[in-house]
Amino acid sequence: MKDYIEERAVEIAAYIIESRATVRQTAKKFGISKSTVHKDCTERLIRINPALAREVRQILDVNKQERHIRGGLATREKYLRLEH
């Protein structure tokens, strides 16, 4: 694996941990695709730093569990704005 990919994976992990960001937010911040963020965090990071990978995995799992709630809130906001 190239050095810059390893560095990016560690940077992404640090960002997710400190900001509790979603994959989508992280992808936007780093200017890369959601697929790349996901691959960096799940496949590449486990080889580079397993402890960091476990920490990131916990945050991503929580985000995934809350995803339907955020979607519902976004839909609610959309229709509240349309009423006014």
C-alpha positions as CSV (number, residue, x, y, z in Angstrom):
1,M,0.0,0.0,0.0
2,K,1.3,3.5,-0.9
3,D,2.3,5.7,2.0
4,Y,-0.1,8.5,1.1
5,I,-3.0,6.0,1.3
6,E,-1.9,4.9,4.8
7,E,-1.6,8.5,5.9
8,R,-5.0,9.4,4.5
9,A,-6.6,6.4,6.3
10,V,-5.1,7.4,9.6
11,E,-6.1,11.1,9.1
12,I,-9.7,10.0,8.2
13,A,-9.8,7.8,11.3
14,A,-8.6,10.7,13.5
15,Y,-11.2,13.0,12.0
16,I,-14.1,10.6,12.5
17,I,-13.1,9.9,16.1
18,E,-12.7,13.5,17.2
19,S,-15.8,14.8,15.4
20,R,-17.9,11.7,15.4
21,A,-18.6,12.4,11.7
22,T,-20.5,10.2,9.4
23,V,-19.0,8.7,6.2
24,R,-20.7,11.3,4.1
25,Q,-19.5,14.2,6.2
26,T,-15.9,12.8,6.2
27,A,-16.0,12.3,2.4
28,K,-17.1,15.9,1.9
29,K,-14.4,17.2,4.2
30,F,-11.6,15.3,2.5
31,G,-12.9,15.6,-1.0
32,I,-13.1,11.9,-1.7
33,S,-15.9,9.4,-2.3
34,K,-17.9,7.7,0.4
35,S,-16.6,4.4,-0.9
36,T,-13.1,5.4,-0.4
37,V,-13.8,6.6,3.2
38,H,-15.5,3.3,3.9
39,K,-12.7,1.2,2.4
40,D,-10.0,3.2,4.2
41,C,-11.8,2.7,7.6
42,T,-12.8,-0.9,7.2
43,E,-10.1,-2.6,5.1
44,R,-7.0,-0.6,5.1
45,L,-7.0,0.8,8.6
46,I,-7.3,-2.7,10.2
47,R,-3.9,-3.6,8.6
48,I,-2.3,-0.2,9.6
49,N,-3.6,0.2,13.2
50,P,-6.1,-2.4,14.5
51,A,-6.9,-0.5,17.7
52,L,-7.7,2.7,15.8
53,A,-9.8,0.7,13.3
54,R,-11.9,-0.7,16.2
55,E,-12.5,2.7,17.6
56,V,-13.6,4.1,14.2
57,R,-15.8,1.0,13.6
58,Q,-17.7,1.7,16.9
59,I,-18.5,5.2,15.8
60,L,-19.5,4.1,12.3
61,D,-21.8,1.4,13.8
62,V,-23.5,4.1,16.0
63,N,-23.9,6.4,13.0
64,K,-25.4,3.5,11.0
65,Q,-27.9,2.8,13.8
66,E,-28.9,6.4,14.0
67,R,-29.2,6.9,10.2
68,H,-32.9,6.2,10.0
69,I,-33.6,8.8,12.7
70,R,-31.6,11.5,10.9
71,G,-33.4,10.7,7.7
72,G,-36.7,11.1,9.4
73,L,-35.7,14.4,11.0
74,A,-34.5,15.7,7.6
75,T,-37.8,14.8,6.0
76,R,-39.8,16.4,8.8
77,E,-37.7,19.6,8.5
78,K,-38.3,19.6,4.7
79,Y,-42.1,19.5,5.1
80,L,-42.1,22.0,7.9
81,R,-40.3,24.4,5.6
82,L,-42.7,23.8,2.8
83,E,-45.7,24.7,5.0
84,H,-44.3,28.2,5.7
